[in-house]
Amino acid sequence: MKIVRFSTGADPSYGILDEEEGELVVLAGDPMFSGYETTGKRVPLADARVLAPVIPRSKVVAVGKNYAEHAREMGGEAPEAPLLFLKPNTAVVGTGDAIVLPPESSQVEHEGELAIVIGRIAKNVPVENAEDVIFGFTAANDVTARDLQKADGQWARAKGYDTFCPLGPVIETEFDWSAAAIETRVDGEVRQSGNTRDMIHTIPEIVSYASGIWTLLPGDVILTGTPAGVGPFVHGQTVEVEIEGIGILRNPARNR
C-alpha cells in the first residue's frame, strides 16, 4: 500500500495511492496513528501537491558505509558495526522541493538510499522483532557537502543543512527490502545503480542496533546507506532517486 502525504491548498492530508486510477483515496487522519479509515473522498493525483511523506518527530538516523563498494570508493573498508549518525528533521523536504546548495560548499553530492519509517515507539528491539516496529519504506537522498565533511572531520554540518534530506514520494507499507534496485540519476544520467541485497547490515539489524542507542519514535526515519557511485551535482540540475517498488524521488538543485 502506497501512502501519500499531500496538500490541495489547505492543511496536509493523507491518502492511499490508487495507481490504476491515478487518484488518492483520502484518509481520515495520519494512518500511523489513526489507521486506514477513509473519508469517502478521492483526489486526482494531478491536482495534489505531494509533500514529504513524513516529518520525523525527533530525528533522522543514517547509516554510513553500508555497501562495500561505497565504503571502498570513500577510501576504506566497511565498519563491523553499523556506522550511525544523525540528520536534523529540519533537513527533510519532499519530492519536487529544491535542494538548496550552501555557499560554503563547492562539492555537494547525492547519496540515493532506501529509508525506513518507524511506526511504533521502539527501544532495545531484538533483531527478530524489528519488522514489528516498521511502518513502511520510502526513498531518500542523503545529500552531503563532501568538502565540508572532509574539512570538519565529522558529519553534522556536511549532512545537516536544511533541504539535505529529501524523502518520498510515498511510504510503501508492503515493501520487500531484500532485493530492490536503487538508481540515482542527475539530469537523466545514471550515477548510482545498486541493490538492497548488497547491504552489509540488514534492515532488522539496523533497526535493532539503532534502537539500542536511541528511543525511536513513530515517524522517525532511518536511512540505510548508499551504493557506490556518489558524485556532485550543481545549480540547475535535477537529482532523481528511484527505488523499485516505491517510485521516483525528484529534486532540483538551486543556489541559496
SVG drawing of the C-alpha trace seen along z (x, -y; Angstrom):
<svg xmlns="http://www.w3.org/2000/svg" viewBox="-18 -32 59 45">
<polyline fill="none" stroke="black" stroke-width="0.4" points="0.0,0.0 1.4,-3.4 0.7,-6.2 0.9,-9.8 1.0,-12.9 -0.3,-15.7 -2.0,-19.2 -4.6,-20.7 -4.1,-24.2 -5.1,-23.6 -3.5,-21.6 -1.7,-18.3 -3.8,-15.2 -3.0,-11.6 -4.2,-9.2 -3.8,-5.8 -2.5,-5.9 -4.7,-4.2 -2.2,-3.8 -4.6,-2.4 -7.0,-5.4 -4.3,-8.0 -6.2,-9.1 -5.7,-9.4 -8.2,-7.7 -8.3,-10.3 -7.8,-9.1 -9.4,-10.4 -6.1,-11.1 -2.4,-10.1 -2.5,-6.3 0.4,-5.9 -1.8,-6.9 -5.4,-6.7 -5.4,-3.6 -6.8,-3.4 -10.3,-4.8 -11.3,-6.7 -13.4,-9.8 -15.1,-8.6 -13.4,-11.3 -11.0,-10.9 -8.5,-13.5 -6.8,-13.2 -3.1,-12.9 -2.6,-15.6 -4.5,-18.1 -2.5,-17.4 0.9,-18.7 2.8,-15.7 4.6,-16.5 7.4,-14.8 5.7,-11.6 6.7,-12.1 8.3,-14.7 10.2,-12.9 9.0,-13.7 12.6,-13.7 15.3,-12.6 16.7,-11.1 19.1,-8.3 21.5,-7.4 23.9,-4.6 27.3,-5.2 29.3,-2.8 26.7,-0.1 27.6,1.1 31.1,2.5 31.8,0.8 30.7,-2.6 33.0,-2.1 35.9,-1.4 35.1,-4.4 35.3,-6.5 38.7,-5.2 38.3,-2.4 36.6,0.8 33.1,1.0 32.9,1.0 32.0,4.1 29.1,2.5 26.6,0.0 28.2,-3.4 25.4,-5.7 25.0,-9.5 22.0,-11.9 20.4,-14.4 18.0,-17.0 14.3,-16.8 14.6,-20.3 16.7,-18.8 13.6,-16.9 11.9,-18.1 9.6,-16.3 9.7,-15.3 9.8,-18.4 11.2,-20.6 14.6,-22.3 17.8,-21.1 19.4,-24.4 23.2,-24.5 25.1,-26.3 27.6,-28.9 30.2,-27.4 30.5,-24.2 31.7,-23.7 31.1,-19.9 27.6,-18.9 26.9,-15.2 24.0,-12.8 23.5,-9.6 20.4,-7.7 19.2,-5.4 16.3,-3.3 14.7,-4.8 12.8,-3.1 9.9,-4.8 9.4,-3.8 5.7,-3.2 5.9,-2.5 7.9,-3.6 11.0,-1.3 13.7,-0.7 16.2,2.2 14.3,4.1 15.5,7.7 16.5,8.3 13.8,10.9 11.1,8.3 12.5,5.4 10.0,5.5 7.1,5.2 8.1,1.5 8.4,0.6 5.5,-1.4 7.0,-1.3 9.7,-2.4 10.5,-5.4 13.3,-6.7 15.8,-9.2 18.7,-11.3 21.4,-11.7 22.7,-15.0 26.3,-15.7 28.6,-18.6 31.7,-16.4 34.3,-19.1 32.9,-20.2 32.7,-16.6 36.4,-16.2 37.3,-19.6 35.3,-19.2 36.4,-15.6 32.8,-14.9 29.5,-14.9 27.0,-17.1 27.3,-20.2 28.0,-18.5 24.9,-16.4 22.6,-18.6 21.8,-21.6 18.2,-22.4 16.9,-20.5 19.7,-17.9 17.2,-15.0 14.7,-14.7 12.2,-11.9 9.4,-10.4 7.4,-10.3 5.4,-7.7 5.6,-5.4 5.2,-1.8 3.9,0.3 4.3,3.7 7.8,3.4 10.2,6.3 13.5,4.8 15.5,8.0 16.4,7.3 15.2,3.9 17.0,1.9 18.2,-1.6 19.2,-4.0 20.3,-7.6 20.3,-9.9 21.4,-13.5 19.7,-15.1 18.8,-11.6 22.4,-10.3 22.7,-7.2 25.2,-7.8 24.4,-5.0 22.9,-1.6 22.7,0.8 20.5,3.2 19.5,3.6 20.6,7.2 24.2,5.8 23.6,4.1 26.2,5.2 23.8,4.7 20.2,5.7 17.1,3.8 16.3,5.7 19.9,5.4 19.9,1.7 16.7,1.1 17.8,3.3 21.2,1.6 19.7,-2.0 17.0,-1.3 19.7,-0.2 21.2,-3.7 18.1,-6.0 14.5,-5.5 12.9,-5.5 9.6,-7.3 6.7,-6.9 7.7,-8.9 11.4,-8.7 13.3,-7.8 16.4,-5.6 18.5,-6.0 20.1,-2.6 23.2,-3.6 24.1,-4.3 25.5,-2.2 28.7,-3.1 28.7,-6.0 28.1,-9.1 29.0,-12.3 28.4,-16.0 25.5,-18.0 25.2,-21.7 22.6,-24.5 20.1,-23.9 20.5,-20.1 17.8,-17.6 18.6,-14.6 16.3,-11.5 16.4,-8.6 14.3,-5.6 13.7,-2.6 12.0,0.4 8.5,0.8 8.5,-2.7 8.9,-5.2 10.9,-8.3 12.1,-11.0 12.9,-14.0 14.5,-17.3 16.0,-20.2 19.1,-21.9 19.5,-25.7 21.9,-28.0 21.0,-29.8"/>
</svg>
